[in-house]
Amino acid sequence: MKFPPAPFYSDLSEGPANARGWWATTSDGLRVRVAHYPSDGARGTVLLFPGRTEYVEKYGRTAADLAAAGYHTLCIDWRGQGLADRMLDDSRTGHVDVFADYQKDIKAMLELADWLEVPGPRHLIAHSMGGCIGLRALMEGLDVASAVFTGPMWGIRLAQPVRPAAWALSRLSKTVGLSHLYAPGTKPVAYVVSEPFEGNTLTTDADMFDYMRRQVVAIPELQLGGPSLHWLHEALSETRELARCKSPDVPCICFTGTNERIVDVDRIRDRMARWPHGHLEMVPEGEHEILMEDPATRARVTAQMIDLFQGAGQAQALSA
């Protein structure tokens, strides 16, 4: 069977009924996991690109909101995280050989989408690292009617004195054979397990923080710790290169919290100022995980996403 069933923890995801997990094999022979969250409606399908450390069950509640609006959701475990094949002997290290390899994961995901015959048009939601991967995919012709980004990693937030050191250390680690080591200041344990809710950089909502923690405590195999020095160098290189590129001509909304402390907000502002048919929405008091914020924020953001999807879908149908 080309796409065998994969484990999927529906009780932890709290997503639409009848959601399933599937294995997809990339062109370089790695196994990634894709969840299909179905909808009884037929308005289209959302491709959901998670961030670093994330996994498909984390977006069950988001998929339930999308399903209620008539959209199927496909969500992926990138190589090196979730239940996808891990890249190093220390499976808790976030790692990738080259950032371009994530595009191979997208290709496998799209092959599964075709096999499942999910309805079009397709739309993109991309968070954090997924926003970096998604922007590259759009620039390379990913066929979606519209795109939504939340806290996209178009730059990593580093204090100005630290940035040259991060470049130097991550580059040097390659030459001395230590690029597999954790980036300084990071740990081999999931953030939501090692850190308390108070003062966290992800969400202001205690229930959503508990939702994320509950999942990785129940299934420790989903946990991922800090990134490798090699991943850091790849991420710095990719975000620098993307910053020099022209924005794609795809209708877009980017949501960023006013209290964002993980990604570079200046890079986000610059990108969205150069995005035709793009809009930057700053979420008051929002942290990094906009889709994991309080119910009122999630409802408002979801309504704006659905409005974008519907408008872009109608425009695509008229131009066909």
PAKOLMI-684211 format. One record per residue (C-alpha): residue in three letters; x, y, z. Coordinates in pm, whole numbers, padded with zeros to 5 digits, always signed. Each point is the difference from the previous one (the first is absolute). Layout:
REM residues N
ALAXYZ/...
***
This chain:
REM residues 320
MET+00000+00000+00000/LYS+00149+00334-00106/PHE-00134+00189+00301/PRO-00033-00235+00301/PRO-00200+00105+00306/ALA+00204+00168+00273/PRO-00066+00031+00375/PHE-00223+00293+00087/TYR-00117+00101+00349/SER-00349+00136-00064/ASP-00092+00026+00368/LEU+00295+00232+00061/SER-00054+00206-00315/GLU-00365+00084+00077/GLY-00051+00049-00372/PRO-00272-00100-00247/ALA-00138-00350+00019/ASN+00148-00261-00234/ALA+00338+00173-00025/ARG+00276-00237-00104/GLY+00376-00013-00026/TRP+00194-00114-00308/TRP+00362-00075-00076/ALA+00151+00165-00308/THR+00350-00070-00132/THR+00217+00282-00129/SER+00214-00012-00313/ASP+00310-00055+00218/GLY-00159-00293+00180/LEU-00114+00150+00331/ARG-00339-00067+00154/VAL-00214+00298+00102/ARG-00342-00008+00163/VAL-00302+00188-00133/ALA-00334+00036+00176/HIS-00322+00042-00196/TYR-00266+00186+00193/PRO-00321-00033-00206/SER-00298+00231-00036/ASP-00356-00072-00110/GLY+00013+00314-00215/ALA+00186+00033-00328/ARG+00134+00355-00017/GLY+00362-00104-00030/THR+00303-00132+00184/VAL+00251+00167+00229/LEU+00363-00107-00006/LEU+00127+00066+00353/PHE+00376+00037+00043/PRO+00093-00018+00373/GLY+00297+00158+00169/ARG+00317-00151+00141/THR-00067-00256+00277/GLU-00365-00040-00105/TYR-00206-00300-00112/VAL-00339-00064-00161/GLU-00208-00054+00315/LYS+00084+00350+00123/TYR-00228+00150-00265/GLY-00308-00211+00071/ARG-00197+00291+00145/THR+00096+00223-00292/ALA-00105-00273-00243/ALA-00335-00028+00181/ASP-00059+00372-00055/LEU+00092-00035-00367/ALA-00219-00309-00040/ALA-00298+00192+00138/ALA+00054+00253-00278/GLY+00015-00272-00266/TYR+00374-00056-00042/HIS+00202-00318+00012/THR+00341+00033+00167/LEU+00321-00183-00079/CYS+00275+00048+00260/ILE+00353-00139-00013/ASP+00271-00121+00237/TRP+00317+00141-00160/ARG+00304-00223-00022/GLY+00176-00001+00334/GLN-00306+00061+00217/GLY-00336-00143+00104/LEU-00014-00366-00102/ALA+00187+00062-00325/ASP+00347-00151-00035/ARG+00243+00177+00232/MET+00331+00116-00142/LEU+00253-00068+00277/ASP+00078-00272+00255/ASP-00114+00246+00266/SER-00361+00011-00118/ARG-00081+00303+00217/THR+00227+00227-00208/GLY-00174+00210-00265/HIS+00204-00053-00315/VAL-00010+00014-00378/ASP+00280-00057-00251/VAL-00097+00295-00221/PHE-00311+00217+00025/ALA-00091-00082-00360/ASP-00071-00357+00114/TYR-00326+00119+00158/GLN-00127+00062-00352/LYS+00029-00376-00058/ASP-00235-00049+00296/ILE-00252+00236-00162/LYS+00018-00194-00326/ALA-00080-00323+00186/MET-00288+00175+00177/LEU-00142+00123-00332/GLU+00025-00350-00148/LEU-00208-00125+00293/ALA-00251+00282-00052/ASP-00046-00110-00361/TRP-00036-00363+00107/LEU-00264+00094+00258/GLU-00178+00213-00262/VAL-00066+00280+00249/PRO-00201+00285-00152/GLY+00147+00324-00133/PRO+00077+00278+00000/ARG+00294-00038+00232/HIS+00111+00259+00255/LEU+00306+00027+00224/ILE+00033+00061+00374/ALA+00364+00011+00109/HIS+00137+00062+00349/SER+00349+00102+00114/MET+00255-00232-00169/GLY-00287-00118-00219/GLY-00032+00363-00109/CYS+00359-00003-00121/ILE-00055-00331-00182/GLY-00334+00124-00136/LEU+00141+00326-00134/ARG+00267-00192-00190/ALA-00268-00236-00135/LEU-00212+00293-00123/MET+00303+00151-00171/GLU+00055-00335-00170/GLY-00360-00019-00124/LEU-00205-00174+00270/ASP-00351+00003-00147/VAL-00226+00156+00261/ALA-00272+00263-00033/SER+00107+00187+00316/ALA+00240-00013+00291/VAL-00011+00072+00374/PHE+00312+00032+00214/THR+00015+00010+00379/GLY+00321+00114+00170/PRO+00199-00098-00311/MET+00370-00071+00038/TRP+00120+00245-00263/GLY+00276+00087+00242/ILE+00104-00129+00343/ARG-00015+00246+00286/LEU+00353+00043+00132/ALA+00150+00289+00192/GLN+00223+00199-00235/PRO+00324-00084+00188/VAL-00094-00370-00009/ARG-00075-00026-00373/PRO+00366+00002-00123/ALA+00086-00258+00266/ALA-00288-00224-00109/TRP+00121+00013-00360/ALA+00359-00066+00098/LEU-00071-00283+00245/SER-00246-00179-00229/ARG+00241+00028-00293/LEU+00302-00110+00203/SER-00187-00302+00135/LYS-00010-00144-00352/THR+00375+00014-00046/VAL+00078-00163+00336/GLY-00265-00271-00020/LEU-00220+00132+00279/SER-00298+00124-00201/HIS-00220-00271+00153/LEU+00021+00160+00346/TYR-00285+00204+00144/ALA+00003+00373-00065/PRO+00107+00190+00314/GLY-00275+00065+00251/THR-00223-00284-00121/LYS-00092-00331+00164/PRO-00078-00360-00105/VAL-00357+00032+00124/ALA-00321+00156-00135/TYR-00050+00364+00101/VAL-00350-00058+00137/VAL+00135-00274+00228/SER+00307+00184+00128/GLU-00157+00345+00046/PRO-00299+00120+00206/PHE-00299+00178-00148/GLU+00086+00322+00184/GLY+00228+00210-00218/ASN-00003-00243-00294/THR+00065+00131-00352/LEU-00269-00204-00179/THR-00348+00094+00120/THR-00192+00208+00254/ASP-00264-00275+00034/ALA+00056-00252+00282/ASP-00241-00253-00151/MET+00185-00007-00333/PHE+00335-00027+00177/ASP-00137-00300+00191/TYR-00137-00145-00327/MET+00350+00007-00151/ARG+00166-00134+00314/ARG-00256-00278+00040/GLN+00072-00130-00349/VAL+00377-00032+00030/VAL-00016-00141+00352/ALA-00242-00269-00115/ILE+00208-00082-00311/PRO+00367+00074+00082/GLU+00100-00102-00354/LEU-00153+00330-00118/GLN+00243+00206+00206/LEU+00282+00197-00157/GLY+00262+00205+00178/GLY+00224+00276-00126/PRO+00143+00026-00352/SER+00345-00114-00102/LEU+00269+00251-00085/HIS-00030-00124-00357/TRP-00375+00073-00007/LEU+00075+00348+00134/HIS+00246+00069-00281/GLU-00242-00131-00260/ALA-00283+00213+00142/LEU+00211+00316+00010/SER+00114-00060-00358/GLU-00349-00073-00132/THR-00166+00298+00166/ARG+00274+00233-00125/GLU-00041-00129-00354/LEU-00379+00023+00009/ALA+00018+00361+00122/ARG+00167+00093-00329/CYS-00277-00155-00212/LYS-00313+00157-00144/SER-00329-00078+00175/PRO-00232-00243-00182/ASP-00320+00136-00153/VAL-00238-00206+00213/PRO-00276+00154+00221/CYS+00138-00013+00351/ILE-00060+00091+00364/CYS+00280-00017+00255/PHE-00091-00007+00370/THR+00268+00098+00251/GLY-00037+00060+00373/THR+00100+00337+00141/ASN+00191-00195+00266/GLU+00182-00223-00250/ARG+00335-00104+00152/ILE+00121-00287-00218/VAL+00013+00117-00362/ASP+00122+00329-00148/VAL-00297+00236-00026/ASP+00198+00256-00203/ARG+00052-00264-00271/ILE-00374-00070+00005/ARG-00088+00368-00037/ASP+00245+00038-00285/ARG-00132-00305-00183/MET-00365+00097+00032/ALA+00072+00357-00113/ARG+00126-00158-00325/TRP-00283-00253-00042/PRO-00257+00079-00271/HIS-00351-00082+00128/GLY+00154-00063+00343/HIS-00111+00128+00340/LEU+00180-00004+00336/GLU-00228-00040+00300/MET+00161+00071+00337/VAL-00180-00194+00275/PRO-00020+00206+00322/GLU+00194-00165+00286/GLY+00044-00310-00214/GLU+00296-00232+00050/HIS+00162-00224-00262/GLU-00276-00262-00034/ILE-00291+00204-00140/LEU-00206-00314-00069/MET+00056-00109+00361/GLU-00119+00325+00155/ASP-00320+00067+00199/PRO-00340-00095-00151/ALA-00092+00356-00098/THR+00327+00050-00187/ARG-00024-00336-00173/ALA-00359+00069-00107/ARG+00093+00340-00143/VAL+00304-00134-00183/THR-00193-00300-00135/ALA-00275+00227-00134/GLN+00258+00211-00185/MET+00166-00311-00142/ILE-00332-00136-00125/ASP-00088+00334-00161/LEU+00334-00008-00183/PHE-00048-00361-00113/GLN-00350+00061-00127/GLY+00091+00315-00188/ALA+00309-00153-00155/GLY-00188-00317-00090/GLN-00273+00197-00175/ALA+00258+00208-00187/GLN+00182-00314-00113/ALA-00328-00154-00122/LEU-00088+00313-00200/SER+00340+00010-00165/ALA-00003-00368-00092/
***
